[in-house]
Amino acid sequence: MHIFSSETVPSENQKITHPILEEAQVYLDIKREDKIHKDVSGNKFRKLKYNLAEAKKLGYKTLLTFGGAYSNHIAATAAAGKIIGLQTIGIIRGDELAKNLEKTLSENDTLHFASVSGMHFKFISRERYREKTSAIFLEALTKEFGPFYLIPEGGTNPLAVRGCEEIMTSNDANYDVICCAVGTGGTIAGIINSTNANQTVLGFPALKGDFLSAEIEKYTSKTNWKLISDYHFGGYGKINREGIEFINSFYTQQDIMLDPIYTAKMIFGIFDLAQKGFFSKNTRILAIHTGGLQGIAGMNKKLKKKKLPLITI
């Protein structure tokens, strides 16, 4: 019996105590989706669950997906394929990574993990990567690799949103505000679909750009949500000294590791908003920990090159 065989996989809500929250007179719990599975955690598990079932039902032997060199989605798809016995192919952005693959794998923990999990890589240029949704490009991939079940970059599609709708449970009905980091929009759309009318969902984009609202609206008709775009720390994959120090102090105080790409930005934002009086007194907040901790090793290598403090792990 493996994790994807389970009908439902709930996660615990952990109470956070902190002087900033006490001063603001608000309550914060974190839903520990990061603890679902050591290799397929958080929203990656939720997004893959029904896609894997569909691939099996349709008789596919291979999953194919897209991602960057440090992608949580690439690592999780490789692990999931190994767990349920499907081959995996990763189309990776950056053809320069293929020039010395042995060196790339020795320096990149994400790709090394995906490789030992059985994933086959195809490295392509950034220009060609932009064609990843074109029918002609996908047809060429089919000719090269044979039939495959396609999972889009980041994993978001209707089946992924369906899986993310299971993040919220009936026990979460007493929260006033639900907070979620936003990448491609699939996770927050599923959460929005599962909320009650009296709940507000706040999304914290991890990247710059105004396109996310339109992406979210593809998967939900509800309007009880808004995006808070002030905490991306310069854009996708970026973090600064203040963010690093926040991650490390939060880990020391709460014994919860935050990933620097998504969850840390959201929690930092919640604390900052609480300090500024954004939340009404006695507001009950639930923040979703979407996992992604595998990317910390790669981030630390970038931070070391920039002579910035490292994230304590």
C-alpha positions as a printed Julia matrix, in Angstrom:
313×3 Matrix{Float64}:
   0.0    0.0     0.0
   1.51   3.37   -1.03
   0.47   6.93   -0.24
  -1.41   7.41   -3.52
  -3.65   4.45   -2.64
  -5.17   6.39    0.27
  -8.62   7.83   -0.27
  -7.95  10.92    1.83
  -4.74  12.28    3.29
  -5.43  14.92    5.96
  -2.72  17.08    7.5
  -2.49  18.61   10.96
  -2.93  22.28   11.84
  -0.15  23.58   14.08
  -0.67  26.59   16.34
   1.81  29.46   16.05
   2.55  31.7    19.01
   4.52  34.91   18.51
   4.6   38.39   20.08
   3.6   40.01   16.77
   0.45  37.89   16.62
  -0.33  38.52   20.28
   0.08  42.25   19.84
  -2.25  42.21   16.82
  -4.67  39.92   18.7
  -4.93  37.47   15.8
  -4.6   33.68   15.75
  -2.45  31.79   13.26
  -2.29  28.07   12.53
  -0.2   26.44    9.82
  -1.57  23.45    7.93
   1.39  21.07    7.73
   0.95  19.79    4.19
   4.75  19.54    4.09
   4.53  16.46    6.32
   2.38  14.36    3.95
   5.37  12.52    2.45
   9.13  13.1     2.54
   9.49  13.18   -1.27
   6.01  14.1    -2.56
   4.78  16.68   -0.1
   2.4   19.58    0.09
   0.61  20.8    -2.99
   2.74  18.59   -5.24
   1.1   15.52   -3.73
  -2.33  17.11   -4.12
  -1.72  18.08   -7.74
  -0.35  14.69   -8.74
  -2.9   12.49   -6.97
  -5.7   12.48   -9.56
  -3.35  12.92  -12.52
  -1.57   9.7   -11.56
  -4.9    7.9   -11.2
  -5.94   9.15  -14.65
  -2.63   8.09  -16.23
  -3.05   4.59  -14.77
  -6.7    4.39  -15.84
  -5.83   5.34  -19.43
  -3.06   2.75  -19.53
  -0.07   5.07  -19.84
   3.34   3.76  -18.79
   5.11   7.13  -18.88
   4.61  10.59  -17.37
   6.14  13.62  -19.09
   6.4   17.06  -17.56
   8.37  20.31  -17.64
  10.39  22.31  -15.14
  13.48  24.29  -14.25
  16.64  22.89  -12.75
  15.47  23.36   -9.14
  11.78  22.57   -9.66
   9.85  21.04   -6.77
   7.45  19.68   -9.38
  10.21  17.82  -11.24
  11.48  16.21   -8.03
   7.97  15.26   -6.88
   6.93  13.82  -10.26
  10.08  11.67  -10.39
   9.42  10.37   -6.88
   5.72   9.75   -7.56
   6.5    7.84  -10.74
   8.89   5.61   -8.84
   6.31   5.0    -6.1
   3.54   3.89   -8.45
   5.68   2.25  -11.14
   5.49   4.73  -14.02
   8.44   5.93  -16.07
   9.07   9.68  -15.91
  10.52  12.14  -18.41
  11.51  15.68  -17.42
  11.87  18.35  -20.09
  14.29  20.71  -18.33
  14.8   24.4   -19.14
  18.47  25.13  -19.95
  20.34  23.12  -22.59
  23.67  24.2   -21.1
  23.0   21.78  -18.23
  23.44  18.84  -20.61
  26.99  19.77  -21.65
  28.47  18.01  -18.62
  25.6   16.04  -17.12
  27.76  14.32  -14.52
  28.89  17.73  -13.22
  25.31  19.07  -13.33
  23.99  16.16  -11.29
  26.83  16.44   -8.76
  26.04  20.13   -8.21
  22.24  20.11   -8.4
  20.45  18.23   -5.62
  17.03  18.46   -7.31
  18.13  16.94  -10.62
  20.3   14.37   -8.83
  17.31  13.25   -6.77
  15.07  13.08   -9.86
  17.73  11.11  -11.72
  18.18   8.49   -8.99
  14.38   8.25   -8.82
  14.48   7.1   -12.43
  13.6   10.25  -14.36
  14.96  10.6   -17.9
  15.93  14.17  -18.83
  15.75  16.15  -22.03
  17.44  19.54  -21.7
  16.23  22.25  -24.07
  17.03  25.9   -24.68
  15.05  28.62  -22.96
  13.72  29.73  -26.36
  12.45  26.26  -27.17
  11.08  25.85  -23.66
   8.61  28.66  -24.38
   6.99  26.34  -26.95
   6.16  23.75  -24.28
   2.4   24.05  -24.77
   2.42  24.06  -28.6
   0.87  21.08  -30.39
   3.82  20.83  -32.79
   6.35  20.61  -29.98
   4.31  18.04  -28.05
   3.9   15.99  -31.23
   7.69  15.98  -31.69
   8.09  14.77  -28.11
   5.6   11.95  -28.78
   7.62  10.87  -31.82
  10.78  10.9   -29.72
   9.5    9.17  -26.58
   6.32   7.37  -27.59
   2.95   7.82  -25.83
   3.03   9.69  -22.54
   0.64  11.24  -20.05
   1.32  14.98  -20.07
   1.47  16.93  -16.82
   2.0   20.67  -17.4
   4.78  22.75  -15.85
   3.97  23.28  -12.18
   1.35  20.54  -12.37
  -1.74  22.73  -12.67
  -4.7   21.38  -14.62
  -8.34  20.55  -13.68
  -7.33  17.26  -12.0
  -4.66  19.08   -9.99
  -7.21  21.64   -8.82
  -9.51  18.78   -7.82
  -6.71  17.35   -5.68
  -6.03  20.74   -4.08
  -9.69  21.0    -3.12
  -8.91  18.24   -0.58
  -6.43  20.44    1.32
  -9.32  22.02    3.22
 -11.43  19.8     5.49
 -14.62  20.26    7.48
 -12.42  20.97   10.52
 -11.2   24.16    8.84
 -14.6   25.84    8.66
 -13.9   27.91   11.79
 -11.08  29.94   10.21
 -11.82  33.44    8.92
  -8.88  33.82    6.56
  -7.03  31.17    4.55
  -3.57  32.11    3.24
  -1.71  30.38    0.43
   1.44  31.06   -1.58
   0.78  31.29   -5.32
   2.87  29.99   -8.22
   0.74  28.82  -11.14
  -2.61  29.37   -9.39
  -3.85  25.78   -9.2
  -3.41  25.29   -5.46
  -5.19  28.47   -4.44
  -8.02  27.77   -6.91
  -8.64  24.4    -5.26
  -8.58  26.01   -1.82
 -11.01  28.75   -2.93
 -13.4   26.1    -4.27
 -13.42  24.41   -0.85
 -14.0   27.49    1.29
 -17.26  28.79    2.7
 -18.73  32.12    1.63
 -17.8   33.72    4.96
 -14.11  32.86    4.55
 -11.56  35.03    2.73
  -8.64  33.5     0.82
  -5.46  35.56    0.52
  -2.9   34.56   -2.08
   0.74  35.59   -1.81
   2.37  35.42   -5.27
   5.96  34.18   -5.29
   6.67  35.98   -8.56
   6.1   39.33  -10.22
   3.34  39.85  -12.78
  -0.36  40.58  -13.04
  -1.35  37.44  -14.97
  -2.18  35.26  -11.97
  -5.71  36.49  -11.38
  -6.73  35.37  -14.88
  -5.12  31.96  -14.3
  -6.99  31.48  -11.01
 -10.28  32.52  -12.6
  -9.92  29.63  -15.08
 -10.51  27.19  -12.21
 -12.9   28.93   -9.83
 -16.0   31.09  -10.13
 -15.9   32.21   -6.49
 -14.92  35.76   -5.6
 -13.97  35.48   -1.91
 -10.26  35.9    -2.62
  -7.6   38.48   -3.36
  -3.89  38.53   -4.13
  -1.36  40.3    -1.92
   1.53  41.11   -4.26
   3.92  42.94   -1.92
   5.99  40.01   -0.69
   7.67  38.36   -3.69
  11.14  39.57   -2.55
  12.11  40.65   -6.05
  10.57  37.84   -8.07
  10.47  34.09   -8.51
  13.34  32.23   -6.91
  14.62  35.36   -5.19
  15.14  36.0    -1.49
  17.16  38.63    0.4
  18.98  38.83    3.72
  15.81  39.87    5.57
  13.94  36.87    4.2
  16.72  34.45    5.1
  16.9   35.8     8.64
  13.12  35.44    8.94
  13.24  31.79    7.82
  16.0   30.97   10.3
  14.4   32.75   13.25
  11.0   31.19   12.49
  12.6   27.74   12.45
  14.3   28.44   15.79
  11.08  29.72   17.39
   8.48  27.37   15.88
  10.45  24.28   14.74
   8.9   24.69   11.28
  11.13  24.98    8.23
   9.77  27.31    5.53
  10.79  27.04    1.9
  12.34  30.26    0.53
  10.47  30.27   -2.8
   6.87  30.13   -1.59
   5.88  29.57    2.04
   8.43  31.88    3.66
   7.2   34.82    1.6
   3.61  34.12    2.66
   4.39  33.8     6.38
   6.58  36.92    6.27
   3.67  38.72    4.62
   1.17  37.54    7.24
   3.41  38.79   10.07
   3.98  42.12    8.33
   0.26  42.61    7.67
  -0.54  41.72   11.28
   1.93  44.36   12.48
   0.28  46.92   10.21
  -3.21  46.18   11.56
  -4.47  44.59    8.34
  -6.42  41.88   10.19
  -9.34  42.59   12.49
  -8.87  41.59   16.12
  -9.66  37.93   16.88
  -9.23  36.94   13.23
  -8.46  33.23   12.89
  -5.92  32.63   10.11
  -4.95  29.32    8.54
  -1.79  29.35    6.4
  -1.09  26.43    4.07
   2.45  25.02    4.14
   2.8   23.76    0.57
   6.09  21.9     1.1
   8.95  22.56   -1.31
  11.69  22.0     1.25
  13.79  19.99   -1.2
  14.75  23.26   -2.9
  16.59  24.67    0.13
  19.86  22.9    -0.7
  19.91  24.49   -4.15
  19.01  27.9    -2.76
  21.86  27.66   -0.24
  24.34  27.1    -3.07
  23.09  30.3    -4.73
  23.27  32.2    -1.42
  26.82  31.0    -0.81
  27.94  32.37   -4.18
  26.36  35.72   -3.3
  28.05  35.64    0.13
  24.67  35.83    1.86
  23.71  33.94    5.07
  22.56  30.36    4.52
  19.2   28.87    5.44
  19.66  26.65    8.49
  18.66  23.05    7.77
